C-alpha cells in the first residue's frame, strides 16, 4: 500500500477489477447493440473471434498436452472459463465427461463459445468483406478459414473420447499459424 497511496490492499484491487469488467461489458454491449454492421464491424468482430479461438485452443492444448484423461474438476473449470457451464448442464445435466466437454468447447457448431462456432462466424465475416462477391476464385483469407473449419469438422467422436490421441492436439496446434496468417492477410488487405 505504500507503493500505491489510496489502495487498501486486495479488497481495493478486486473492486477495481470488478469495475474494469463492468466497464468492458458496457463497451461490448454498445458495440454489439449499436454499431452499424459494415466492413469496420466485420473486421473488428473477426479480431475478437480470432482472439477467442486462439485463447481457447491454447487452453485446450495446455490441458491435453499430457495426453491423460482430464479429471472432473479440470473439466468443470474448463466449462467455466469457456463460459459453457449452463449450456453443458442443460444438455448433459451434471454428468461431466471429457468427450462431452471437448465436444462443447471444440466441435459443437451450435455452442456460441466453441471453436467451431467461432470459425464459422469468421467464415461468414470473410464472405461479407468488400470485394469477396466479385471474385470467382477463393481469396487467401477464405482458403485459410475454410481449412480451419474443415480441420475442426473432421474431428471424430473417438478423438474426443481418447486422451492419448494426438489428432486433437495437432488440430489445435495447426490453428495457431492459420489464425496468425488470417490476421496478417486481413491486416495487409483491409487496414
C-alpha positions in Angstrom: 0.0 0.0 0.0 3.0 2.3 0.4 3.7 1.9 -3.3 0.2 3.0 -4.3 -1.3 5.6 -1.9 -5.1 5.2 -1.5 -5.0 1.4 -2.1 -6.1 -0.7 0.9 -4.9 -4.0 -0.5 -6.6 -6.9 -2.1 -10.1 -5.7 -1.5 -9.4 -2.4 -3.4 -7.8 -4.4 -6.2 -10.8 -6.7 -6.5 -13.1 -3.7 -6.5 -11.0 -2.1 -9.3 -11.0 -5.3 -11.3 -14.8 -5.6 -11.0 -15.2 -2.0 -12.2 -13.0 -2.7 -15.2 -15.1 -5.8 -16.0 -18.3 -3.8 -15.8 -16.8 -1.0 -18.0 -15.6 -3.6 -20.6 -19.1 -5.2 -20.6 -20.7 -1.9 -21.2 -18.4 -1.1 -24.1 -19.0 -4.6 -25.5 -22.8 -4.1 -25.2 -22.6 -0.8 -27.0 -20.6 -2.3 -29.9 -22.9 -5.3 -30.1 -26.1 -3.4 -30.0 -25.2 0.0 -31.5 -22.5 -0.4 -34.2 -23.5 -0.5 -37.8 -22.8 -3.9 -39.4 -20.5 -2.5 -42.1 -16.9 -3.6 -43.1 -15.4 -2.0 -39.9 -17.7 -4.0 -37.7 -16.8 -7.2 -39.6 -13.1 -6.6 -39.2 -13.5 -5.7 -35.5 -15.6 -8.8 -34.8 -13.2 -11.0 -36.7 -10.4 -9.8 -34.5 -12.4 -10.7 -31.4 -13.2 -14.1 -32.8 -9.6 -14.8 -33.8 -8.5 -14.0 -30.3 -11.2 -16.2 -28.8 -10.2 -19.2 -31.0 -6.5 -18.7 -30.2 -7.2 -18.4 -26.4 -9.5 -21.5 -26.4 -7.1 -23.5 -28.5 -4.2 -22.6 -26.3 -6.1 -23.5 -23.1 -7.2 -26.9 -24.6 -3.6 -27.6 -25.8 -2.2 -26.9 -22.3 -4.8 -29.3 -20.8 -4.3 -32.1 -23.3 -0.6 -32.0 -23.7 0.0 -34.8 -21.1 -2.5 -37.0 -23.0 -4.2 -38.2 -19.9 -7.9 -38.2 -19.2 -9.0 -34.9 -17.8 -10.3 -35.1 -14.2 -13.8 -33.7 -13.3 -12.5 -30.6 -11.5 -10.5 -29.7 -14.6 -13.4 -30.3 -16.9 -15.7 -28.2 -14.7 -13.1 -25.4 -14.6 -12.8 -25.6 -18.4 -16.6 -25.2 -18.8 -16.4 -22.1 -16.5 -13.6 -20.5 -18.4 -15.1 -21.1 -21.8 -18.5 -19.9 -20.4 -20.4 -23.0 -21.3 -21.4 -24.3 -17.9 -25.1 -23.5 -18.4 -25.2 -25.0 -21.9 -23.5 -28.1 -20.7 -25.9 -28.5 -17.8 -28.9 -28.1 -20.0 -27.7 -30.9 -22.3 -26.0 -33.3 -20.0 -27.2 -32.5 -16.5 -24.3 -32.8 -14.1 -22.7 -35.8 -15.8 -19.3 -34.2 -16.6 -17.4 -36.3 -19.1 -14.4 -35.5 -21.2 -15.9 -36.2 -24.6 -18.9 -34.1 -24.0 -16.9 -31.2 -22.6 -14.4 -31.3 -25.5 -17.3 -31.5 -28.0 -19.0 -28.5 -26.5 -15.7 -26.4 -26.4 -14.3 -27.6 -29.7 -16.6 -29.1 -32.3 -20.2 -28.1 -31.4 -21.2 -25.6 -34.0 -24.4 -24.7 -32.1 -22.5 -23.6 -29.0 -21.6 -19.9 -29.5 -18.4 -20.2 -27.5 -17.0 -23.2 -29.2 -14.0 -23.1 -31.6 -16.2 -24.5 -34.4 -18.8 -21.8 -33.9 -16.2 -19.0 -33.9 -14.6 -20.4 -37.1 -18.0 -20.5 -38.8 -18.6 -16.9 -37.8 -15.2 -16.0 -39.2 -16.1 -17.6 -42.5 -19.3 -15.6 -42.6 -17.4 -12.4 -41.9 -14.9 -13.2 -44.7 -17.8 -13.7 -47.1 -19.2 -10.3 -46.1 -16.0 -8.3 -46.7 -15.9 -5.9 -49.6 -14.7 -7.5 -52.9 -15.5 -11.1 -52.0 -18.5 -11.4 -54.2 -16.7 -10.2 -57.4 -14.1 -13.0 -57.5 -14.8 -16.5 -58.7 -11.6 -17.7 -57.0 -11.3 -18.1 -53.3 -9.2 -15.4 -51.7 -6.4 -16.3 -49.3 -8.4 -15.4 -46.3 -11.3 -17.6 -47.5 -9.0 -20.5 -48.0 -7.4 -20.2 -44.6 -10.8 -20.0 -42.8 -12.2 -22.9 -44.9 -9.1 -25.0 -44.0 -9.5 -24.3 -40.2 -13.3 -25.0 -40.3 -12.7 -28.3 -42.2 -10.0 -29.5 -39.7 -12.3 -29.0 -36.8 -15.2 -30.6 -38.5 -13.1 -33.7 -39.2 -12.5 -34.4 -35.5 -14.3 -37.7 -34.9 -16.1 -38.7 -31.7 -13.4 -41.2 -30.9 -10.8 -38.4 -30.8 -12.8 -36.6 -28.1 -13.0 -39.8 -26.0 -9.4 -40.9 -26.3 -7.0 -38.7 -24.4 -4.0 -40.5 -25.9 -4.9 -39.4 -29.4 -2.7 -36.7 -30.9 -5.2 -35.7 -33.5 -6.9 -33.1 -31.4 -3.5 -31.7 -30.3 -2.5 -31.5 -34.0 -5.7 -29.6 -35.0 -5.3 -27.2 -32.1 -1.6 -26.7 -32.8 -2.3 -26.1 -36.5 -4.9 -23.5 -35.7 -2.3 -21.0 -34.3 -0.4 -20.4 -37.6 -3.6 -20.4 -39.6 -5.1 -17.7 -37.4 -1.9 -15.7 -37.5 -1.9 -15.9 -41.3 -5.6 -14.9 -41.4 -4.9 -11.9 -39.1 -1.9 -10.9 -41.2 -3.8 -11.2 -44.5 -6.7 -9.2 -43.2 -4.4 -6.5 -41.7 -2.5 -6.2 -45.0 -5.6 -6.1 -47.1 -8.0 -4.0 -45.1 -6.1 -1.9 -42.5 
